[in-house]
């Protein structure tokens, strides 16, 4: 167990310190223990941190509760992901207000950065079930990770179908990881943790309260390149996920339904306001740059890549090679290549102008 976990849990319990301030603190201090030991003048240098925040940090004394949480985590084999953890989901990290701490069962892999969220009604009809199985199954078969909220209905159908196709899936809970909700998802919960991950920002023992689910929904959209809504009433929580997706510069998709049907009102409303209408999986693939041509990779594509590499300068080749593996944020490219930011920007621009790479929202880049 990481010693840093203790201080990360403590920081998550400090009043008034959320994801934004935690992110700013981590940018300033190398480890979380330093935050609690830093003098006031150093803490005041952190963007957004004021006297009240510093007072809350300095007066924190609930270490017994921290130790109890650590004991429960170790007993249940749960892992903690902090904002400065290399395993923290890269797409989620780039959002404005990421969770300062994630509890995880399972594992996050680099390929999970290529992901689509599928959410919708808890009581879908036959049409909703069928289209969800089709979309999730085809996406999973292409190696795209399916993200959802482990809820009854569309969420569970999407994740179950991804598993049937041998794909990966990530579930996000609105309660502690030690609580299975809904209770009938015991088997699904286990399968997801074995073939992906189950995540929550809530401490162990947190019940599935209504106010937790909007916070969960921002994580679902933040983990994904786009959010697909399948059947939703005008008051569905899925519309909250769609709203967060727009705020996070993600694509929003909606499956149309019959006019006048209660389960179609939310999705049809999204389409009227600019969401991409989805009839087939191609409607998703064509809209998200990172997903294009995923189902068309073959030996001819490898030949094309080899020809591109042969035509590049040494620095261009180095940048192109690291982008072959997965979409990367510009800061990560700098770290991996050691190229100065000013030089890297010109290299990326040249590769983009030649149509060799594409830029995604949030300064992420990938090979086309």
C-alpha positions, -999 to 999 in steps of 0.1 A, spaced: 0 0 0 13 34 -10 22 58 19 9 86 -2 -26 71 -1 -30 81 35 -25 118 27 -46 116 -4 -75 102 16 -70 129 42 -69 156 15 -102 143 0 -117 147 35 -106 183 39 -136 207 36 -136 229 5 -108 210 -13 -123 194 -45 -110 182 -78 -99 216 -91 -79 227 -60 -64 192 -56 -52 193 -92 -36 227 -86 -20 215 -54 -6 185 -71 9 207 -98 28 226 -71 38 198 -47 56 165 -55 37 144 -30 6 148 -9 24 147 24 42 179 15 8 197 11 0 191 48 36 201 59 40 232 37 41 266 52 13 290 45 33 312 22 39 282 -1 3 271 -1 -8 307 -10 12 304 -42 -13 277 -54 -39 290 -78 -73 294 -61 -61 285 -26 -69 311 1 -68 315 39 -99 294 45 -85 265 25 -52 266 43 -69 268 77 -89 236 67 -57 218 57 -37 228 88 -66 220 112 -74 186 97 -73 160 126 -95 132 115 -66 108 110 -84 79 128 -110 79 101 -82 79 75 -66 49 90 -100 31 92 -105 38 55 -70 25 46 -77 -7 66 -110 -13 47 -93 -7 14 -65 -31 21 -89 -58 33 -110 -56 1 -81 -55 -23 -91 -21 -36 -66 3 -53 -66 41 -50 -58 63 -80 -47 98 -73 -44 127 -98 -6 123 -99 -9 85 -104 3 73 -139 -27 50 -140 -52 78 -135 -74 78 -167 -58 104 -190 -90 116 -206 -106 122 -171 -75 140 -159 -79 166 -187 -114 176 -175 -119 208 -155 -130 191 -123 -116 156 -121 -123 135 -90 -93 140 -66 -94 103 -57 -107 72 -75 -113 39 -58 -108 10 -83 -114 -27 -86 -98 -42 -117 -73 -22 -138 -72 6 -163 -51 -1 -195 -38 23 -221 -63 10 -247 -91 22 -224 -84 57 -237 -103 46 -268 -137 45 -252 -174 53 -257 -200 57 -230 -235 42 -235 -262 53 -211 -300 54 -210 -332 43 -194 -334 19 -165 -366 5 -180 -359 2 -218 -383 -15 -242 -374 -42 -267 -362 -16 -292 -339 0 -267 -324 -33 -256 -318 -44 -292 -301 -12 -303 -279 -11 -272 -268 -47 -277 -260 -40 -314 -240 -7 -307 -221 -20 -277 -213 -53 -292 -200 -39 -325 -179 -12 -307 -165 -38 -283 -156 -61 -311 -135 -33 -326 -115 -29 -294 -134 1 -281 -139 2 -243 -175 6 -232 -181 30 -203 -213 31 -183 -229 35 -149 -237 -2 -139 -274 8 -135 -304 -13 -144 -315 -12 -180 -293 3 -208 -262 6 -187 -261 -30 -176 -271 -42 -211 -243 -23 -228 -217 -36 -204 -229 -72 -205 -229 -72 -243 -193 -58 -243 -182 -86 -221 -200 -112 -243 -180 -99 -273 -147 -103 -254 -143 -65 -250 -134 -43 -221 -157 -22 -200 -155 4 -172 -183 8 -147 -187 40 -126 -207 38 -93 -226 64 -74 -218 46 -41 -188 30 -24 -171 0 -41 -181 -23 -13 -217 -19 -22 -232 -37 -52 -259 -15 -66 -283 -25 -80 -280 -57 -59 -288 -80 -88 -256 -70 -105 -234 -91 -83 -222 -113 -112 -218 -84 -136 -198 -65 -110 -174 -93 -108 -171 -98 -145 -165 -61 -151 -137 -59 -125 -120 -89 -142 -123 -75 -177 -119 -38 -171 -125 -17 -140 -151 -5 -116 -145 30 -103 -160 53 -77 -149 86 -61 -170 78 -30 -154 64 2 -163 28 11 -197 24 28 -212 54 9 -248 45 1 -263 51 -34 -279 84 -26 -296 104 -54 -272 134 -50 -242 111 -58 -253 103 -94 -247 136 -111 -211 134 -98 -209 99 -111 -222 110 -145 -194 136 -150 -169 108 -145 -187 86 -171 -185 113 -197 -150 124 -187 -137 88 -193 -151 87 -228 -145 102 -262 -183 105 -267 -215 96 -249 -244 77 -266 -278 81 -251 -303 53 -258 -339 59 -247 -344 86 -221 -373 105 -207 -371 143 -205 -360 140 -168 -336 112 -173 -302 113 -156 -287 103 -189 -293 139 -200 -270 150 -172 -243 128 -187 -249 144 -220 -246 179 -205 -213 170 -188 -201 156 -221 -207 190 -238 -189 208 -210 -160 185 -213 -158 189 -251 -169 153 -258 -192 142 -286 -229 136 -278 -249 110 -297 -285 100 -294 -306 71 -308 -339 85 -321 -373 71 -311 -409 73 -319 -424 108 -316 -447 109 -285 -431 79 -267 -420 88 -232 -387 70 -237 -380 90 -268 -385 125 -254 -350 129 -240 -331 115 -270 -352 134 -295 -347 166 -275 -309 160 -277 -310 155 -314 -331 187 -319 -303 206 -300 -274 192 -321 -266 157 -308 -254 134 -335 -283 110 -346 -272 74 -343 -288 46 -364 -257 24 -368 -222 22 -353 -208 40 -384 -225 72 -372 -203 70 -341 -171 60 -358 -174 88 -385 -178 115 -359 -150 107 -335 -115 112 -351 -99 86 -328 -123 59 -339 -121 63 -376 -107 33 -395 -106 11 -364 -124 -16 -383 -103 -12 -414 -68 -19 -400 -49 -44 -421 -14 -51 -436 -19 -23 -461 -22 1 -432 10 -11 -418 27 -6 -451 14 30 -452 28 36 -417 62 23 -427 63 46 -457 53 76 -436 81 68 -410 107 65 -438 98 100 -451 101 118 -417 130 136 -401 146 121 -370 126 143 -345 94 138 -365 99 100 -365 104 101 -327 71 119 -322 52 98 -347 64 66 -331 51 74 -296 18 85 -311 14 51 -328 6 34 -295 -23 56 -282 -37 91 -282 -14 113 -260 -16 147 -244 10 172 -255 26 171 -220 30 134 -222 46 137 -257 71 162 -242 79 138 -214 84 108 -236 104 125 -263 123 151 -243 117 176 -272 114 213 -262 78 225 -263 85 252 -289 101 226 -313 74 200 -305 46 224 -316 62 229 -350 68 191 -354 31 184 -345 19 211 -369 40 197 -397 27 161 -391 -9 174 -389 -6 195 -421 6 164 -439 -25 146 -426 -3 120 -407 -18 128 -372 -49 144 -358 -55 167 -329 -83 157 -304 -100 180 -279 -78 189 -249 -45 189 -269 -44 151 -274 -28 138 -306 -29 105 -325 -19 89 -357 -46 90 -384 
